[in-house]
Amino acid sequence: MMKNVHLAPEADEDDLYSGYNDYNPTFDTEDLENDPAFQQAVKTSHGRRPPFTAKVPGTSSSRTLATGYGSKTTLSSSIGRPVTAAVQDGVARPMTAVQAAGYTKASSRGAAFDPLGQSRGPAPPLETKNEDSPEGKIKQLEKKVNELVEESSIAHSCGDLKLALEKAKDAGRKERALVRQREQTMSPANINLDLTYTVLFNLASQYSANEMYAEALNTYQVIVKNKMFVNGGMLKVNMANIYLKQRNYSKAIKFYRMALDQIASVHKEMRIKIMQNIGIAFIKTGQYTDAISSFEHIMSTSPNLKAGFNLILCYFATGDRDQMKKAFQKLIAVPLDIDDDDKYISQGDDAHTNLLIEAIKNDSLRQMERERKATAEKYIMTAAKLIAPAIETSFAVGYDWCVDVVKTSQYVELANDLEINKAITYLRQKDFNQAVETLKMFEKKDSRVKSAAATNLSFLYFLENEVTQASNYADLAVNSDRYNPAALTNKGNTIFVNGDYEKAAEFYKEALRNDSSCTEALYNIGLTLKKLNRLDEALDSFLKLHAILRNSAQVLFQIASIYELMEDPNQAIEWLMQLISVVPTDSHALAKLGELYDTEGDKSQAFQYYFESYRYFPSNIEVIEWLGAYYIDTQFCEKAIHYFERAALIQPTQVKWQLMVASCYRRSGNYQKALDTYKMIHRKFPDNAECLRFLVRLCTDMGLKETQEYATKLKRVEKLKEIREQRVKSGRDGSARARRDGSASGAALSPESGHNSVPKVVRDPGSITVKGERLNAKLMSLPGTNEPYESSVSKEIDASYLDPLGPQAERPKTALRKKVDEDEFADEDLGDDLLPE
């Protein structure tokens, strides 16, 4: 303590360094621990702090400050408040704000500063609620109902309609149990109306999706009649939709109008859709005038493509030409609200801009714009095709009016497509000259339109077998647009017809490189490889095409044909079975199946398919011949007569069928009928030696007097036959001599023949000639005069086969460039080989 004591100088004289050691004792902190006043203030409890004593403003109070000397110095306070940590009236008060700063009485000196109380550990867990209480049970049940509704909605979105309905029913049952439990424990005011509405609405939707319309209507009725559901009236739209599906159009219109009355005018888009549904319902009932009123209101309020197109249909049904024109102009004027294509074209070298354009060039918004534009073009093209023949005296004038209107609208590029469609309409009317003239108008247009027109011209000339013209226009189409797969396919077709299969295959392959979905090119490649006898590659091509066109009869037949060429009859039969599952009435496919089973030795299966083929097409000579021979082979000659008589009706100039009928009568023991048939044949074919031989034999067996007469005629006919054969032999020898002499002028005539001689007929080892007609080996198996009838069915079947889709199956497919979308107003196709691009 003494070190802080400073003695006064002995002499009262000025000291240069005086005052430097003097300091305010307030800042002396070294002896605060030993200062009793300070320690008393620190230890004083804050709870026993005396109340604040107000002073008169402007006055001052004094407070005593303990110094290092232990004395108390009185300091004045400017606000008259009690002095902190001072003793007033013998009562110590607490220090201000020490607890807020984190200081407590229990804190020991040197403890860590912890104002947030983190050293006390984590908070104790919340008190567990009792789930067995009524409130807990209600909440659990409510949660389960929500989960069931969600599961029902998810199942519906996944296509499992049955599961969605079961979940919806379960949710309905649990929701009713929830309502009963809530009524027992709480007041009715606490019922969750939103949950009830959700459950009922979901249940009605699932009933409707499962086509349980009566149950759906009842459920919707429960919602609509409950006045507590504020927006329940809007569900009358759903009820009207159900009535529309049930074709109850009057009720549908009634509910649509009721819903329209309950929907506020602020919901403009919904009201427009309801009006459109009302118009469609009127069309279904044939009330076109009322439908026109609805669609006219829509087009004047908020025009759209569907309403405009339906308006045209209504005016077309009523036959109002002027209104059809006005409605078409309204349809053309409907705004699309899409950006121009120039927006997606890079205009500069800015890398950031180009990257942005590349990102939005094919995004979902751009795809939606393309779909909207394609839909608009489809409606306009369909409407033009529909009204063009009706608005003017001829369809050509009507098309010209539509083209002029389109040229002045935002759909300028559709004008050329309408012109091409005009040419296609000429084709459907079999007016090829007008179609060609219309298409030739495009030769001076831009490359895209020129290529489309030249492709169609090439197709037309190819159908007319003018291969040179078809090739020229195919070249023009390819030169105008090298990436046009239809043009490349047509060019390959012209080369295919000329027999250059390798080069044709190159054009088909290039068409596939430009458009992998060009099925015509893939089919033609298969035909080309088949012609080149590269059967494995051809089979691969047709199998690829089969993966794309699963039910194409042409593709199935070609695969079966290739397996037959590869000597795999089992696979050929399997693919033909698939073919007749697609076209069960195709007689040629059934006949081919019969032929394959006959080759395999299964006569019963062969008979079944041949008989089915005859049932669908009773004019196929090969099938008739096989069936007749089958019945003869199985000793049922009476049944064979029916088939040979059918063949005689189809080919009345062929004597063999009538001879077979007579032979069947003879073999069945009906000799009188056989004799009458032979006499009838002799009257029609008096020079037929085979008929005379049978007549001589029958008359001899029956003891008739005409025997000598027929024998004389037979000798005369045989003599004439010998003379004819000698002339043929002489002509053959003369031709041989002429060839040896190097004569290029043709075969020399024998001295006996002259210019009026019978034409030379070269005798085929397996055939005979009757009156200039060649008979195949099947007739050779007819019973002669001295031997019984013997036949081998396997030898009587001709290997020729017609394609199930017509005689042009082996011809390459042509591609007609059609820019017009197919729709419900499109006419029939232009042929089996015409598959539009």
Secondary structure, DSSP 8 states (H G I E B T S, - for coil): -GGG-----SS----TTTTSS---GGG--TTGGG-HHHHHHHHS-GGG--------TT--EEEEEE-TTS-EEEEEESS----TT-EETTEE---TTTTTTT--TT--TT----TT-GGG-S--------TTSHHHHHHHHHHHHHHHHHHHHHHHHTT-HHHHHHHHHHHHHHHHHHHHHHHHHS-GGG--HHHHHHHHHHHHHHHHHTT-HHHHHHHHHHHHH-TT-TTGGGGHHHHHHHHHHTT-HHHHHHHHHHHHHHS-TT-HHHHHHHHHHHHHHHHHHT-HHHHHHHHHHHHHHS--HHHHHHHHHHHHHHT-HHHHHHHHHHHHT-------GGGGS--S--HHHHHHHHHHTTSHHHHHHHHHHHHHHHHHHHHHHHHHHHHSSSHHHHHHHHHHHHHTSS-TTHHHHHHHHHHHHHHHTT-HHHHHHHHHGGGGS-HHHHHHHHHHHHHHHHHTT-HHHHHHHHHHHHHH-TT-HHHHHHHHHHHHHTT-HHHHHHHHHHHHHH-TT-HHHHHHHHHHHHHTT-HHHHHHHHHHHHHHSTT-HHHHHHHHHHHHHTT-HHHHHHHHHHHHHHSTT-HHHHHHHHHHHHHTT-HHHHHHHHHHHHHH-TT-HHHHHHHHHHHHHTT-HHHHHHHHHHHHHH-TT-HHHHHHHHHHHHHTT-HHHHHHHHHHHHHH-TT-HHHHHHHHHHHHHHT-TTHHHHHHHHHHHHHHHHHHHHHHHHHHHHHHHHHHTT--S-----TTT-TTS-------TT-EEETTEEE-HHHHTS--SSS-----GGGSS------TT-TTTTS--B-----S---TT----S-TTB---
